[in-house]
Amino acid sequence: MSEPILITTGEASGDLIASHLVKKLMELVPDLSFFGVGGEKLKEQGVELLFGVDNLAIIGFGGVLKAIPDFLRIRKTIVKEAEKRGTRLVIMVDCPDFNLRIARKLKKIGCKIVYYISPQVWVWRGWRIKKIQKYIDLNIPILPFEEEYFKKRGVENTKFVGHPFIDIVKPGLSREEFIAKHGLPERFWGILPGSRRREISRILPVMLDAFKILTDRIPGLYGVIPVAPGLDKGFVDSYISENTNNVKTIRGFAHEVQAYSEFGIVTSGSATLESAILSLPMAAVYITDFLTWHVARRLLKVSHVSLVNLVSGQETIPELLQKELTPTKLADTILEYFENEGKLEDMKAGLKSVREQLGDSGAVKRAAELIVRQFSLNQFSR
């Protein structure tokens, strides 16, 4: 008899982490089966996908409001399937806008719930902690200070086991192999616009305009854009001018771009932390819709937005957000680091410190072992 486990995540970074967790769980307990919501990485691990991450790729309050009918339909299907299959364990990965909405329904049918990559209630939407207290049976955050934060607020079933990126984020090709495979120059910059279409449509044009300004100031500048799995490469290509011959898009290979680039222009989110682990100096940028920003700036409890600066507790990398993010301002900010070698070295030292704070390797394995122990999954081992 196999144990059917529901796993739900809503974007590329969560799909990547969830796929590694599934792999480790299967190594520990071979007789498990998984179904749920995810992307290509989970599919590669044999997870039966009821819905893809593209179904949940909604950003901002306006986007969520428009998507309510879809959310309700997806939630109904997932809960129905969990009940039909006799599911007793659910693993939720990131994506709190969706996951916390379905948690109550899943608890009603008797499911135990693990939350991996806990909602960042310490940043904003602090009221979510009540839902975590009520519905989550095991809370596994991935930032070092989060265990104490949650426990002080009554979420005693919280355990930090390290950040999964320490094991996951690494290039698959050597620098020489990567450059040869894609016909790149020896020196290049990474341009990482995110993995969601709405995000890219707002941010990539500004990135590219800034890169044009930098091209006039830095001889031989060349940019590489890694296109996220599941995203239409043609959509990204459509933003590159026919007259631009120093920017290239490639399918995947984000970790190679982050590891081997001289500098990065990175959309704020998990990609900034990945870049820090791979020692990439960078500027973090972000633009969201007016409604989301209008609400968020009144609710944010922190002085920084990028994960790198949140972990370090100071401005290790520059952040340019909303109206502040213009091509000229972005180019000028980056140039400050190339005109001041000491400033660039300080950033590199700060990135090294961030990497050290994320814990030792083996985080995904420790998370899997914790789940197996707490929910007695080893009884299903052959």
Summary of the structure (lengths in Angstrom):
residues: 382
radius of gyration: 20.9
end to end distance: 9.4
largest distance: 64.6
contacts: 1295
relative contact order: 0.13
helix: 51%
strand: 15%
